[in-house]
Amino acid sequence: MAGLNHELILLLNAGAAPPAPVVLFAMLAAKVLIALVPLHIALVWCCGTRPMRFVALTGVLALLAALSVNALLGLIAYTPRPFLLGLGHTLIDHRPSASFPSNHATVFFIWAATLALCGLGRLALTFGGLGLLVAWSRVYLGVHFPADMVGAAVVAAFSAALSLQVMLRWGSFLLGSLERVTGRFLRLSQA
C-alpha cells in the first residue's frame, strides 16, 4: 500500500515549476475553504428550523467523533507526511504531525455525509465536491498522501452514521437542552 501511495503522491503532487495560478487556487482551497463548514453549520443552527438544527447538531457530533478517531489513528498508526519522507514538492508550510487521515478532508466529508444521511442531497453533493477539491489541494501542495483522503472519507462516513443513530435515539433531549442554553444566551445578550 505504501508503494502505491508514494507513486500516487508523485503523480498528483505539483511539479518542480507549477503554474502560479494553480498554486494560488490550491492554497486557497487548502487553507480557506475549511471555514465554510463551521460557518454553514452555524448558519443552519441560527437561521434554520428545528429539523435543520437537528442536522447541525448531528454534524457537530459527527465532527467531534471523527476528529477524535483521527487523533487516535495518528497516535496508533502514525504516518509521516510526504515532505518528511522527501517525496514530491511541498508548497505550503505544515507541522510534522500525522498525515493519516486528513482532518481537512474529514471536516468536509463529515458534513457532506451528514447532509446526505439527513436527505439533503444537493447540499451533500456541494460539500462533497468542495471536499474533493480540498483533498486534491492538500495532495497537490505536498502535505498529504492520497490514502489520507480515503481514510478521511471512511472515518467521516462511519462517524456520520454513528452520530445519526445517537441523534435518532437521544436527539430530542440533546437538541432541546442546547436550544434552551442558546435561547438563554441570546436573551442575556439582548438585555
N, C-alpha and C positions, 0 to 999 in steps of 0.2 A: 504493500500500500504506500509506503514512504517513497518508493521509487516513482510510482505514478504521480503522487503529489508533487514531487520535485520536478518531474517533467512538465506537469501542467502549470506550475508557477512560472517556469521559464517560457512557456508558450503564451501565457496570458499577461505576464508582467510587462511593464513598459520597457522599451529597448534602451540602448545607450543614449540615443538622442531623440526622445519622444517629442511630438509636436506640442508646443506650449499651450495652445487652446485645449487640447485633450487633457493635458496635465492639470490645467486650471479647473476644467469641468470635473475631473476625477477628484481633485482636492475638495471642491465644493460638495460633491456627493458624499465623500468620505467623512467630512468634518461638520457640515452644516445641516444636511438633511435629517440627521438624527433628532434634531429639535422638533421636527414635525409630529412625531409620535406622542410625546408628552403634551405638546400643545393641543393636538387633536383630542386626546383623552380628556384634558381639562375643559375644552370647549364642549365636548359631549356631556361631561358631568354638569357643567354650569348652565348650559343652554338647552340640554336635551330633556326629553320626557323621562318618566321613571323607568320605562323599559330600556331607554338608552343609557341611563345611569347604571342599570344592571350590567349592560355591556361594558361600560367603562370600568366598573369595579371588577368584573371578570378579567378584563385585560390587565389591570393593575396586579391582581393576584397572580395571574399567569407570568407577568414580568418578574415579580418577586421570586416565584418558584424557579423560573428559568435561569435568572441571573445567579441564584443560589446554586443550582445544578452546575452552571458554567464554572463558578468559582471552585466547586468541589472537583469537577473534572480537571481543572487547571492544576490543582494540587495533586490529584491521584495519577493523572496521566499527562504530566507536563510535556508539552510540545513546544520547542523553541520556534520563534518566528523566523521567517526566511532570511532576514538580514543577519540573524545570529549565526546562521549556517553558511553565510556568504553566498546565498542564492539570489540571483536576479539583481534588480536595481531598486533601491529604496528611495522614494522621492519625498517622504514626509518623516518627521521625527516621531519616534514611538518608544516608549519604555520597553524593556526586555521582559515583559510579562508573558504568560502562557498564550500561545496562539490559538489553541483549540478549546472550545469553539469560539467563534466571533461574537462578542457582545453586541456590536453594532448591527450585524445581520439578525441576531436573535431578537432584538427590540422590534425591528420591522416585521419579521416573520411571526412573532407573537401576536402583534396587533392584527396582522392580516389573518392569521389562523382564528383568532378570537372573533373577528368580524365575520369570517366565513361560517364558523360554527353557530353564530347567532343569526344567520340568514341574511347578512348584509353583503351580498356577493360583489356588487360593484365597488364598494369601498374596500373590500378584501382584495380584489384584483389591483386596485390602485396602490394600496400599501404593499402588496406583494411585489408589484412591479418596481416600486421605489426601493424595496428591499433587495431585489436583484441588482438594481443599479448600485446601491451601496456595496453589496457583496463584490460586484465587479471592480468597483473603485478601490476597495481595500486590497484586492489581489493585484490589480494593475499598479498600485503605488508601492507594493512590495512589503506590506505589513501582515499579510495573511496568506495561507495556502488555500486552494480551492476546497479541500476537505474540511477546513474550518467552517465554511459556509454550509456544507452538507450537514455537519454536526449541529450548526445553529438551527437549521430547518427542522431537524429531528427533535432537538430539545424543545423548540418552540411548539411543534405540533403536540408533543406529549404534554407539555405544561399547559397549553391552552385547553386541551381536552380534560385534563385533571381539574383545572380551575373551574371549568364549566360544570363539572359534576359537583364540586364543592358548592358552587353558587346555586345549582338546582336544589341542593339539599338545605343549605343554610343561607341562601342569598337574601331572602326576605328579611331575616333578622339582621344580617350584616348591613344590608342596604338601608334599612330603617334606622339603625344605630348611626351610620355615617350621615344620613340626611338630617338627623336631629343635631348632631355635632356641628355640621356645616351651617345649618339653619341658625343655631345659637351664635356661631361665629359671625355670620352675616348681620344678625340683629345687633350684636355688640359693636361691630364696625360702623353701623349706621347711626348709633346713638351718640 
